Amino acid sequence: MKALRFGWRGVTVLFVLAFLLGVTGPLAWVLASSLKSATQIATDPWALPTTLQWDNYANAWNGASTNLGRAFFNSLFVALATMVVLIPISAMAAYVLAKYAFPGSKAIYASFLAGMMFPQFLVIVPLYLTMVDLSLADTLPGLILVYIAFSLPFTVFVLTGFFHNLPDELGEAAMLDGCGHAKTFWRVMLPLARPGLVVVTIFNLIGLWNEYNLALVLVNSEERFTLPLALAKLSNTAQYTSDWGAMFAAIVITMGPVLLVYWLLKEKIQEAMLAGAVKG
Amino acid sequence: MRRRGRIAFALAFIAPAVLLYAGLVLWPLLRAFALSLYHTRGLSTKKEFVGLQNYTDLAKDEIFRTAVTNNLKLLVVVVVAVTVLGLLLAHVTEGKGPVAKVLRSVYLFPHVISIVVVGILWQFLLHPSIGIVTATFDRLGWKDQPTWLGDPSTSLLSVAVAFVWYGIGFYIMLFSAALKGVPGDVFEAAELDGTRGLHRFWTITWPLIWSIRRVVVVHAAIATLNTFALVRLMTNGGPFRASEVTLTYLYEQGFQPNSFYGYATAIAVLNFLLVMGVSSVILAAFRRDPQAVRR
């Protein structure tokens, strides 16, 4: 019995080590390759970089084939602009849904919930046509508006939960002190919902930084590419030009910020992911 | 007393979110069902109402059938893999040793680095000349390994492996949340009764985490039926449609040189119905709380 258990333990440890290698190995390989020359990458995928080719990063950032630097700032701009509008309007809606019952409020909440269930691709063609009608196709403001609209269901859902848990007495006390409805919200309730705001902000930022499907359909001009679009283009050209080094550097540039943010805020991100997963 | 002001305030506060949501999500959603009843060609030409013809055409479309079959194959492989591996690894993350600690901090890496990065990464891991996976197999003496993404018999499997690599962390997280939810005294009682190891797992853990199991299976099923970026970047559906899935076919019909918006939308609607159908079947199969039976 004891020997058997030890045997299982050995198998478990081997299995877990294989898994750890499977997760971190490819990432380490990308990092190592991003510092190798194209010839070195082609001759031996296993070799460690001999002389560090920082040029790869410069070529990826400002290369002839794809301008990753511009895409980086496009992504940053789109993500931040989306958050600036998304967070206040979701918080306002969530507050009303949590604290003010009015005819139709249940239906509105249900329609937001439904938005988390159906796949984006169901609306992608008519969404594109709507953006063409509004002359917003292939523009960054158009992409931002779409990102706000599509981030609303999850954000409103999580924030409604947070506002729901704040005691009603706080709002009543503020009203007795002479605050109006709006002032009560901005001065008292919103600051109390800070933990929820932090969670949805981080979660949405990561999601928007990585978003591909909507951007692919809504943005065509290269000067408006977001990072995932530019990376996809670069990997496509690397196939023909064999500029592998720049491509691996581009992968590192794209995933680096996300891994850093994730590493710093692991618990909060997991909290948000769990909230999103067990919703229904 | 301030009833009127109350409602006016509520409506004003909720209006921006509702208007944006209605205009850019709900309105296109309604348009989708209508659009799927039209013959269209590009933006400029007129569209012609054809009723359900797009749907009857799709029923006869060999490529669409291949795509649906591939989606379902992907679903089975991924659901089985993430349930087994996810549950195993979730048990390990519960441990206190250094390995468990390292595992806890890295298992979500693949899930947060963007599906685009995952697709490109796997494309190059499996690359016939510069890929480290192919190079490793080569060193181990596998001389006639297939060109993974270029071979019709292995391209869908390669996509499945990449999908599991991407998704597994998320399911480990769900399972470990479920395991944490099992009260410790249940395990202590089992320990006293001499129930441990696999036996304890089958008699206690497995029945107690039924609700998360359901979430995992439904979630993985929906995710695989909505696969797009991974396939587009790794194989673009090829070779010879061997890894074509419904959404890559939708993209081809809707946004590649010829834009058949009506036909593409009909694909979207059918894929949605497939998702709904599969999830209802799974939910029905997992509906009952196994604990309720015993009581």
Interface residues (C-beta under 8 A of the other chain):
Chain A: R5 W8 T12 V13 F15 V16 L17 F19 L20 G22 V23 T24 G25 P26 L27 W29 V30 I41 A42 D44 P45 W46 I89 S90 M92 A93 Y95 V96 L97 Y100 F102 S105 I108 S111 F112 G115 F118 P119 Q120 F121 L122 V123 I124 V125 P126 L127 Y128 L129 T130 V132 L145 V146 I148 A149 F150 L152 P153 V156 G180 H181 A182 F185 I206 W209 N210 Y212 N213 V217 P228 L231 A232 S235 W244 M247 F248 I251 T254 M255 V258 L259 Y262 W263 K266 I269 Q270 M273 L274 A277 V278
Chain B: G5 R6 I7 F9 A10 L11 F13 I14 P16 A17 V18 L20 Y21 G23 L24 V25 L26 W27 P28 L29 R31 A32 L35 L43 L85 L88 L89 V92 V99 V102 L103 S105 V106 Y107 L108 F109 P110 V112 I113 S114 I115 V116 V117 I120 L121 Q123 F124 L125 S129 I130 G131 I132 A135 T136 R139 W165 G169 F170 M173 L174 A177 G197 I212 V215 H219 I222 N226 F228 A229 L233 L247 L250 Y251 G254 F255 Y261 A264 T265 A268 V269 N271 F272 V275
